[in-house]
Amino acid sequence: MKPGTLYGLGVGPGDPEWIPVKAVRILAACQHVFVPKARAAADSVALDIARTYLRPDAVVHELTFPMSSDAQVLDASWRQAAEAVCQRLDQGDDAAFLTLGDPLLYSTYIYLLRNVRQLRPEIDVVTVPGITAFSAAAALANTPIGQGKQLVTIVPASDDLDQFERALDRGGTVILMKIGDRLQRVLDVLQARGLLARGVFVARAGMPHQQVETDLTKLRDREPQTGYLSILIVQA
Ligand SMILES: C[S@@+](CC[C@H](N)C(=O)[O-])C[C@H]1O[C@@H](n2cnc3c(N)ncnc32)[C@H](O)[C@@H]1O
């Protein structure tokens, strides 16, 4: 039997109208939908976005990815998830894996894809790009991502913010993702560099309680309860 196709679908970062037409078409044809198991509210976001486009008989399979920094634990869970997807594909069914934003930007799909490729190199994979969170954030704030020969750097916030500082040193546009609970420390860095007036902060883009803030000083006294789903774009 010919195995099914794996579709990695970027559903966009929030507004269900940001989902690509191609992803909608695939969801209308694909009964088996895989999503990371919801550990926190953010994890179920991709499914929430895609929900209205699922077939009435869609079967949603949740894949478990532990919150661990242990490489062996993570490898084992990605392998297990890939095996679950491959089992379905082996039965001749297509499978869609949903990703918030774009599937190939800081996404679980990247690990899943690598493992599926290792287990079944022959399987057809179609990755459908999605609107990234930073594209949506820039659009909501009507701010450019890059112009002329400007450098654009995407930085995932880490505990020490070193990468962020180095990116600011290089100049151009700096996009900071995965801010989490580091917002005040990020603002300290911007304030020290006199950049508070040159950034936009967007939380929960395209979702209920969306926040678009072009005056970053306001975030000093009104810490947003946005947690994980927030992004900063700075013209350094
Ligand atoms: C694991 S990454 C996923 C990125 C995603 N694949 C993309 O293409 O944008 C999660 C980070 O994306 C950003 N993000 C995703 N959705 C967002 C949203 N609706 N509003 C603001 N930031 C968002 C946040 O910085 C969050 O920490």
The ligand as an ORCA input file, in Angstrom:
! r2SCAN-3c Opt
* xyz 0 1
  C       7.735     28.320     19.344
  S       7.752     29.920     18.653
  C       6.742     29.653     17.255
  C       7.000     30.623     16.149
  C       6.103     30.412     14.961
  N       6.380     29.137     14.322
  C       6.186     31.553     13.945
  O       6.310     31.275     12.742
  O       6.075     32.694     14.335
  C       6.705     30.784     19.740
  C       6.974     32.274     19.752
  O       6.362     32.860     18.611
  C       5.859     34.131     18.943
  N       4.399     34.122     18.700
  C       3.679     33.125     18.188
  N       2.399     33.483     18.028
  C       2.295     34.747     18.477
  C       1.221     35.655     18.572
  N      -0.010     35.347     18.168
  N       1.488     36.895     19.069
  C       2.732     37.238     19.457
  N       3.787     36.403     19.383
  C       3.577     35.174     18.903
  C       6.212     34.402     20.406
  O       7.429     35.113     20.437
  C       6.386     33.001     20.925
  O       7.222     32.978     22.048
*
